[in-house]
Amino acid sequence: MSMKKVALVTGANRGIGLETVRQLAAQGVTALLGARNEKRGTEAADKLKAEGLDVQFLRLDLNDTTSLDNAAKFISDKFGRLDILVNNAGVALDFTIPASQGTPEQWRRTFETNVFNLISLTQKLLPLIKKSEAGRIVNLSSGLGSLTLNSDPNSTFAGIAGSTVAYDASKAALNMFTIHLAAELKDTPIKVNSGDPGWVKTDMGGQDAPLEVTEGAKTSVWLATLPEDGPTGGFFHLGKSHPW
Ligand SMILES: NC(=O)c1ccc[n+]([C@@H]2O[C@H](COP(=O)([O-])OP(=O)(O)OC[C@H]3O[C@@H](n4cnc5c(N)ncnc54)[C@H](OP(=O)(O)O)[C@@H]3O)[C@@H](O)[C@H]2O)c1
């Protein structure tokens, strides 16, 4: 069995996920670059390999159950365990649609990727994460998923509350999954946390975002490599606790 840590990052062909793979691999982790599109995933992995990093493409489409089963089997056969799972893949389908107009279909599609299938993947990989000496699960949430910030009229989030409701709610639901899974696993070495990357320049974040991806991946990488005495069941941005 390889002594290097093995990490899987979902939605890693671009954006924060890609940079998370780069930073984890730069720390000596074997990083599996999860991507739903074979061409985009292979190209992204090849670029990082050319930088001398230990990165492998792994096909993974959250909305394709077979690909999740295949990914779990690949990791089991090849490594026999998984040390780090970064649930990074996510969609924002409704940034301009107010709460009064969002359709159940938009809510459903958002929740399929950001919540239901993320949970399914995590459950499929959990037996492998339990085989790690120090399993770490990182769920990419958002400040937009904070009920406290959304409902605070003095918060910068207050103005946009209501225009991103299905996305925000999906991240709030994900936060609840974090809390429950962490509590269930509290007597194991596994740590489960939600991370808010901040507002980051990516296809999703747009070009007005203040943070570059190097900064945006830091929260994920920190939570993925927490020491034994690190937190579990929390919600963090760049090392600081976020209100739920
Ligand atoms: N950027 C921000 O400001 C910000 C702020 C707070 C939280 N976040 C969260 O951080 C995470 C990464 O965001 P980002 O800005 O890097 O987003 P992004 O640039 O839009 O990239 C999203 C990634 O997720 C993948 N993905 C989407 N649906 C998928 C599916 N069904 N199966 C597998 N992969 C899928 C995409 O793959 P394709 O290339 O194939 O589409 C892509 O690789 C997300 O969970 C997001 O909600 C971002």
The ligand as a Gaussian input file, in Angstrom:
#p B3LYP/6-31G(d) Opt

LIG

0 1
 N      -16.300000      30.664000      -7.039000
 C      -16.841000      31.116000      -5.936000
 O      -16.856000      32.338000      -5.687000
 C      -17.442000      30.163000      -4.929000
 C      -17.908000      30.714000      -3.726000
 C      -18.437000      29.869000      -2.765000
 C      -18.497000      28.509000      -3.001000
 N      -18.057000      27.979000      -4.194000
 C      -18.151000      26.524000      -4.377000
 O      -16.873000      26.001000      -4.680000
 C      -16.980000      24.867000      -5.546000
 C      -16.131000      25.073000      -6.790000
 O      -16.560000      26.262000      -7.423000
 P      -15.870000      26.920000      -8.705000
 O      -16.048000      28.372000      -8.570000
 O      -14.524000      26.337000      -8.923000
 O      -16.908000      26.416000      -9.838000
 P      -16.742000      26.241000     -11.415000
 O      -15.593000      27.032000     -11.907000
 O      -18.090000      26.478000     -11.973000
 O      -16.359000      24.691000     -11.559000
 C      -17.295000      23.732000     -11.164000
 C      -16.707000      22.362000     -11.332000
 O      -17.700000      21.399000     -10.929000
 C      -17.862000      20.459000     -11.982000
 N      -19.181000      19.848000     -11.985000
 C      -20.402000      20.426000     -12.093000
 N      -21.369000      19.495000     -12.102000
 C      -20.756000      18.303000     -12.009000
 C      -21.207000      16.952000     -11.984000
 N      -22.478000      16.635000     -12.108000
 N      -20.287000      15.967000     -11.859000
 C      -18.980000      16.250000     -11.765000
 N      -18.479000      17.490000     -11.809000
 C      -19.358000      18.503000     -11.932000
 C      -17.560000      21.236000     -13.258000
 O      -17.292000      20.353000     -14.337000
 P      -17.478000      20.802000     -15.906000
 O      -16.246000      21.582000     -16.269000
 O      -17.577000      19.500000     -16.619000
 O      -18.721000      21.630000     -15.973000
 C      -16.347000      22.029000     -12.793000
 O      -15.188000      21.243000     -12.818000
 C      -18.475000      24.724000      -5.849000
 O      -19.048000      23.759000      -4.987000
 C      -19.035000      26.103000      -5.526000
 O      -20.395000      26.058000      -5.194000
 C      -17.522000      28.799000      -5.162000

